[in-house]
């Protein structure tokens, strides 16, 4: 249901049981039921129409409708469901596009100026080489100035085929400049980096902050990182650091875990009625036969929790850190006719015999409290514990 059908129901209810509404009542029965269930809203509508100092018919109906939908979804009190404006949907689309990922940058709509703001720039990426910096405002794309009304259209002009260029006008602090931005699109290879290190006596370390299915092979970047670690080293153990990992692609955790385990594990999604929507299983064969320690924190969510649950439930690895964030649900976008969308939680996911952990999180095998600001420093006692366990 979008805002326009809600308004249709309101209009029908307004004329009560009059003859003009009899035919429409059947057609709009769901809308009328909505208005009846949320009668306080309709009461407020009538009061506003009568008492507000402006004629409400002259107000920006799109803005009112947008705020209505925001409030409707916010009322669910569900941290993983939200209403996305057209600008929100555009940002998600642009940031998830292969050419943006390959070029190595992300954007948002700057709240103050309504311009395109550069949020992240990957080190050594095409975006960095072309002169983009975090905080830059893109004021025009391909000769079109960015305005409050055309943000979606101009933001999408950042995308394009590999090797093509687009002229960008940039405001970087007090400096204004124009650059010819050459796009990268290498078939969807992610710019997301897995940071690798070797500690002590051939203990491998992997640190990544999201699961990303933009590569042709979903776990390709993981195996590439493992290959890098094993060059000149015979690994005696591996640390997988998920302490800042907010999740991402839902299928990757089992694909990665399958590299460490034989058949016998599974993950599946259930809808609100308990119906199994999809399920995946591990296969025969072990690619990496070594002890594993998984580091987690309260910032470990979703797919990162899935991977953690696999290692913990099978005792294939030891989990160290603090209670995880607790996102045990999956969601999808429901797109509305005006280009906006509602991100809705649609069910729960499960790993092996682990109870669903939504809102609860996973408890590590070894709990070590530590300020997350100490991650990667000399005072990282969680990392020190992981190294100790593998030494």
C-alpha positions as CSV (number, residue, x, y, z in Angstrom):
1,X,0.0,0.0,0.0
2,X,1.4,3.4,-0.9
3,X,0.5,6.9,0.3
4,X,-1.9,7.5,-2.5
5,X,-4.1,4.5,-1.7
6,X,-4.1,5.6,1.9
7,X,-5.4,9.0,0.9
8,X,-8.0,7.3,-1.4
9,X,-9.3,5.5,1.7
10,X,-9.4,8.7,3.7
11,X,-11.4,10.4,1.0
12,X,-13.9,7.6,0.8
13,X,-14.3,7.4,4.6
14,X,-14.8,11.2,4.7
15,X,-18.1,11.0,2.8
16,X,-19.3,8.3,5.2
17,X,-22.1,5.9,4.0
18,X,-23.4,8.2,1.3
19,X,-24.4,6.8,-2.1
20,X,-21.2,8.1,-3.7
21,X,-19.1,5.8,-1.5
22,X,-21.2,2.6,-1.8
23,X,-19.5,1.4,-5.0
24,X,-16.1,2.5,-3.9
25,X,-16.4,0.9,-0.5
26,X,-15.9,-2.6,-2.0
27,X,-13.0,-1.5,-4.2
28,X,-11.3,0.3,-1.3
29,X,-12.3,-2.0,1.6
30,X,-8.7,-2.5,2.7
31,X,-8.0,1.3,2.6
32,X,-11.2,2.0,4.6
33,X,-10.2,-0.7,7.1
34,X,-6.9,1.0,7.5
35,X,-8.5,4.4,8.2
36,X,-10.9,2.7,10.7
37,X,-8.0,1.0,12.5
38,X,-6.0,4.2,12.7
39,X,-9.0,6.6,13.3
40,X,-6.9,9.0,15.4
41,X,-5.0,9.9,12.3
42,X,-8.2,10.7,10.4
43,X,-9.4,12.8,13.4
44,X,-6.2,14.8,13.3
45,X,-6.6,15.2,9.6
46,X,-10.0,16.8,10.0
47,X,-8.8,19.1,12.8
48,X,-5.8,20.2,10.8
49,X,-8.0,20.9,7.8
50,X,-10.4,23.0,9.9
51,X,-7.9,24.8,12.2
52,X,-4.5,25.1,10.4
53,X,-3.9,28.7,9.3
54,X,-3.1,27.7,5.7
55,X,-5.3,26.0,3.2
56,X,-3.9,22.5,3.3
57,X,-4.8,21.9,-0.4
58,X,-2.0,24.4,-1.2
59,X,0.7,22.4,0.7
60,X,3.3,20.1,-0.8
61,X,1.3,16.9,-0.9
62,X,4.4,14.8,-1.8
63,X,6.2,16.0,1.2
64,X,3.2,15.3,3.5
65,X,2.8,11.8,2.0
66,X,6.5,11.1,2.4
67,X,6.4,12.1,6.1
68,X,3.3,10.0,6.6
69,X,5.0,6.9,5.3
70,X,8.1,7.6,7.4
71,X,6.0,7.8,10.5
72,X,4.0,4.7,9.6
73,X,7.1,2.5,9.2
74,X,8.9,4.2,12.2
75,X,5.9,3.2,14.3
76,X,6.8,-0.5,13.8
77,X,9.6,0.1,16.3
78,X,11.8,-2.2,14.2
79,X,15.4,-1.1,13.8
80,X,15.8,-3.0,10.5
81,X,12.7,-1.7,8.7
82,X,12.5,1.8,7.3
83,X,10.9,4.0,4.6
84,X,13.3,5.1,1.9
85,X,12.7,8.3,0.0
86,X,13.5,8.5,-3.7
87,X,16.8,10.1,-2.7
88,X,17.6,7.2,-0.3
89,X,16.7,4.6,-2.9
90,X,19.0,6.4,-5.5
91,X,21.9,6.5,-3.0
92,X,21.5,2.7,-2.3
93,X,21.3,2.0,-6.1
94,X,24.3,4.1,-7.0
95,X,26.5,2.9,-4.1
96,X,25.7,-0.7,-5.0
97,X,26.3,-0.4,-8.7
98,X,29.4,-2.2,-10.1
99,X,30.9,0.9,-11.6
100,X,30.7,2.8,-8.3
101,X,32.1,-0.1,-6.4
102,X,34.9,-0.7,-8.9
103,X,35.7,3.0,-9.0
104,X,36.0,2.9,-5.2
105,X,33.7,5.6,-3.7
106,X,30.3,6.0,-2.1
107,X,27.9,9.0,-1.9
108,X,25.1,10.4,0.1
109,X,22.8,13.4,-0.2
110,X,24.3,16.3,1.9
111,X,21.6,17.3,4.3
112,X,22.5,21.0,4.3
113,X,23.3,21.8,0.7
114,X,21.3,18.9,-1.0
115,X,24.3,18.3,-3.2
116,X,26.0,14.9,-3.8
117,X,28.5,14.4,-1.0
118,X,31.4,11.9,-1.2
119,X,31.3,9.7,1.9
120,X,34.1,7.2,1.3
121,X,37.1,6.9,-1.1
122,X,39.0,3.7,-1.2
123,X,42.8,3.9,-1.0
124,X,44.5,3.5,-4.5
125,X,41.1,3.4,-6.2
126,X,40.2,5.1,-9.4
127,X,38.2,7.7,-7.5
128,X,41.3,8.7,-5.4
129,X,43.4,8.8,-8.6
130,X,40.9,11.1,-10.2
131,X,41.0,13.5,-7.3
132,X,37.8,12.7,-5.3
133,X,38.2,13.2,-1.5
134,X,35.9,12.4,1.4
135,X,33.7,15.3,2.1
136,X,33.8,16.7,-1.4
137,X,30.5,18.1,-2.7
138,X,29.7,17.2,-6.3
139,X,27.7,20.2,-7.6
140,X,27.3,19.2,-11.2
141,X,27.5,15.9,-13.2
142,X,27.9,15.9,-16.9
143,X,27.0,19.5,-17.3
144,X,23.8,19.2,-15.1
145,X,23.8,21.2,-11.9
146,X,22.6,19.3,-8.8
147,X,19.5,20.8,-7.4
148,X,17.1,19.7,-4.6
149,X,14.6,18.5,-7.3
150,X,16.9,16.6,-9.6
151,X,19.2,14.7,-7.1
152,X,18.2,11.2,-8.3
153,X,18.7,11.9,-12.0
154,X,22.0,13.6,-11.6
155,X,23.4,11.1,-9.1
156,X,22.6,8.2,-11.5
157,X,24.7,10.0,-14.2
158,X,27.8,9.0,-12.1
159,X,27.3,5.5,-13.4
160,X,28.4,4.2,-16.8
161,X,30.5,1.8,-18.8
162,X,34.2,1.0,-18.1
163,X,36.5,3.6,-19.5
164,X,33.8,6.3,-20.2
165,X,34.2,9.7,-18.6
166,X,31.9,12.3,-17.1
167,X,32.7,15.8,-16.1
168,X,32.3,16.6,-12.4
169,X,32.2,20.0,-10.7
170,X,33.6,19.6,-7.3
171,X,33.5,21.9,-4.2
172,X,36.3,20.7,-1.9
173,X,36.3,22.9,1.2
174,X,36.7,26.5,-0.2
175,X,38.2,25.2,-3.5
176,X,36.1,24.7,-6.6
177,X,37.4,22.5,-9.5
178,X,36.3,20.5,-12.5
179,X,37.6,17.0,-13.1
180,X,37.1,14.5,-15.9
181,X,36.2,11.4,-14.0
182,X,37.0,8.1,-15.8
183,X,34.7,5.3,-14.6
184,X,35.8,1.8,-13.7
185,X,33.6,-1.2,-14.2
186,X,35.6,-4.4,-14.2
187,X,32.7,-6.8,-14.3
188,X,31.6,-6.0,-10.7
189,X,34.9,-6.8,-8.8
190,X,34.5,-5.2,-5.4
191,X,36.7,-2.4,-4.2
192,X,36.2,-3.8,-0.7
193,X,39.4,-4.8,0.9
194,X,40.3,-7.7,3.2
195,X,43.2,-6.6,5.3
196,X,45.7,-9.4,5.9
197,X,48.6,-9.8,8.3
198,X,50.9,-12.5,9.7
199,X,51.3,-12.7,13.5
200,X,53.9,-14.6,15.5
201,X,54.6,-18.1,14.3
202,X,52.7,-18.2,11.0
203,X,49.3,-17.1,12.4
204,X,47.1,-15.6,9.6
205,X,44.8,-12.7,10.2
206,X,41.9,-11.5,8.0
207,X,39.9,-8.3,8.7
208,X,36.9,-7.2,6.6
209,X,34.0,-5.0,7.3
210,X,31.2,-6.4,5.1
211,X,30.2,-9.3,2.9
212,X,29.9,-8.2,-0.7
213,X,28.4,-10.3,-3.5
214,X,29.5,-7.9,-6.3
215,X,32.2,-10.3,-7.5
216,X,31.5,-12.9,-10.1
217,X,32.5,-15.5,-7.5
218,X,31.0,-14.5,-4.2
219,X,33.8,-15.7,-2.0
220,X,36.5,-14.9,-4.6
221,X,37.9,-12.0,-2.5
222,X,38.2,-14.3,0.5
223,X,40.2,-17.0,-1.3
224,X,42.4,-14.3,-2.8
225,X,43.2,-13.1,0.6
226,X,43.9,-16.6,1.9
227,X,46.2,-17.1,-1.1
228,X,48.1,-13.9,-0.2
229,X,48.5,-15.1,3.4
230,X,49.8,-18.5,2.4
231,X,52.5,-17.1,0.1
232,X,55.7,-18.1,1.8
233,X,53.9,-19.2,5.0
234,X,52.5,-22.5,6.2
235,X,49.7,-21.2,8.4
236,X,49.2,-22.9,11.7
237,X,46.0,-21.0,12.5
238,X,43.7,-18.2,11.3
239,X,42.1,-15.2,13.0
240,X,38.9,-13.9,11.3
241,X,38.2,-10.4,12.6
242,X,34.5,-9.5,12.3
243,X,34.4,-6.9,15.1
244,X,33.3,-4.1,12.7
245,X,31.5,-6.2,10.2
246,X,27.8,-5.2,9.7
247,X,27.0,-8.0,7.3
248,X,25.9,-7.9,3.7
249,X,25.3,-10.7,1.2
250,X,23.3,-13.4,2.9
251,X,24.7,-16.4,1.0
252,X,28.4,-15.7,1.6
253,X,28.8,-16.9,5.2
254,X,28.0,-20.5,4.4
255,X,30.1,-20.3,1.2
256,X,33.1,-19.1,3.3
257,X,32.5,-21.6,6.1
258,X,32.3,-24.4,3.5
259,X,35.9,-23.8,2.8
260,X,36.7,-24.8,6.4
261,X,34.2,-27.6,7.0
262,X,32.8,-30.8,5.5
263,X,29.1,-31.4,4.7
264,X,26.5,-31.4,7.5
265,X,25.8,-27.7,8.2
266,X,23.0,-25.6,6.8
267,X,21.3,-22.2,7.0
268,X,17.7,-21.4,6.1
269,X,15.2,-18.5,6.0
270,X,11.7,-18.7,7.4
271,X,8.8,-16.3,6.7
272,X,6.4,-15.1,9.4
273,X,4.3,-18.2,9.1
274,X,7.3,-20.5,9.6
275,X,7.6,-21.5,6.0
276,X,11.1,-22.3,4.8
277,X,11.8,-19.8,2.0
278,X,15.3,-20.9,1.1
279,X,18.1,-23.1,2.5
280,X,21.8,-23.8,1.8
281,X,24.1,-26.7,2.8
282,X,27.8,-27.2,3.1
283,X,29.4,-29.7,0.7
284,X,32.1,-32.4,1.0
285,X,35.7,-31.4,1.2
286,X,37.8,-29.0,3.3
287,X,40.0,-26.4,1.6
288,X,41.5,-24.9,4.8
289,X,42.2,-27.4,7.5
290,X,43.5,-25.2,10.4
291,X,42.4,-23.9,13.8
292,X,40.3,-20.7,13.6
293,X,39.5,-17.9,16.1
294,X,36.7,-15.5,15.2
295,X,36.7,-12.1,16.8
296,X,33.4,-10.4,17.4
297,X,31.8,-7.4,19.1
298,X,28.6,-5.5,19.5
299,X,29.2,-4.2,16.0
300,X,29.1,-7.7,14.5
301,X,25.8,-8.1,12.7
302,X,23.8,-10.2,10.3
303,X,25.9,-12.2,7.9
304,X,28.9,-11.7,10.2
305,X,26.9,-13.3,12.9
306,X,25.9,-16.2,10.6
307,X,29.6,-17.0,9.9
308,X,30.3,-16.8,13.6
309,X,27.4,-19.2,14.4
310,X,28.7,-21.7,11.9
311,X,32.1,-21.8,13.5
312,X,30.7,-21.8,17.0
313,X,27.9,-24.4,16.6
314,X,30.3,-26.9,14.9
315,X,33.2,-26.2,17.3
316,X,35.2,-25.7,14.1
317,X,36.4,-22.4,15.6
318,X,36.6,-20.5,18.9
319,X,34.7,-17.2,19.2
320,X,36.4,-14.4,21.2
321,X,35.1,-11.0,22.1
322,X,31.8,-9.5,23.4
323,X,28.1,-10.2,22.7
324,X,27.3,-9.7,19.0
325,X,24.7,-7.1,17.7
326,X,21.8,-9.5,17.3
327,X,20.4,-9.2,13.7
328,X,18.8,-12.6,13.0
329,X,16.3,-11.4,10.4
330,X,16.3,-10.8,6.7
331,X,14.7,-8.0,4.8
332,X,13.9,-6.8,1.3
333,X,12.7,-3.7,-0.4
334,X,9.1,-3.2,-1.4
335,X,9.2,-0.5,-4.2
336,X,6.3,1.9,-4.4
337,X,4.9,3.5,-7.6
338,X,6.6,6.9,-6.9
339,X,10.1,5.5,-6.9
340,X,10.3,5.3,-3.1
341,X,10.7,2.0,-1.2
342,X,10.0,0.4,2.2
343,X,12.7,-1.8,3.6
344,X,10.8,-4.5,5.4
345,X,11.9,-7.3,7.7
346,X,10.2,-10.4,6.2
347,X,11.4,-13.3,8.4
348,X,14.1,-15.0,10.4
349,X,17.2,-16.9,9.4
350,X,18.8,-19.8,11.2
351,X,22.1,-21.6,11.4
352,X,22.3,-25.3,12.3
353,X,20.8,-25.8,15.8
354,X,21.5,-22.3,17.0
355,X,18.3,-20.6,18.3
356,X,17.4,-17.4,16.5
357,X,19.5,-14.6,18.0
358,X,17.6,-11.5,16.8
359,X,17.7,-8.8,19.4
360,X,19.9,-11.1,21.6
361,X,23.2,-11.7,19.8
362,X,25.7,-14.5,20.1
363,X,27.8,-15.0,23.3
364,X,31.4,-15.7,22.5
365,X,33.2,-18.9,23.8
366,X,35.6,-16.6,25.5
367,X,34.2,-13.2,26.6
368,X,36.7,-10.4,26.8
369,X,35.3,-6.9,27.4
370,X,37.2,-4.2,25.5
371,X,36.5,-0.7,24.2
372,X,36.1,-1.0,20.4
373,X,38.3,2.1,20.0
374,X,41.2,-0.2,21.0
375,X,40.8,-2.5,18.1
376,X,44.1,-2.7,16.2
377,X,46.1,-1.0,18.9
378,X,48.7,-2.3,21.3
379,X,46.0,-2.6,23.9
380,X,43.8,-4.9,21.7
381,X,43.6,-7.7,24.4
382,X,41.0,-9.6,22.3
383,X,43.5,-10.0,19.4
384,X,46.2,-10.9,21.9
385,X,44.0,-13.6,23.2
386,X,43.3,-15.0,19.7
387,X,47.0,-15.1,19.0
388,X,47.6,-16.8,22.3
389,X,45.0,-19.5,21.5
390,X,46.7,-20.3,18.2
391,X,50.3,-20.2,19.4
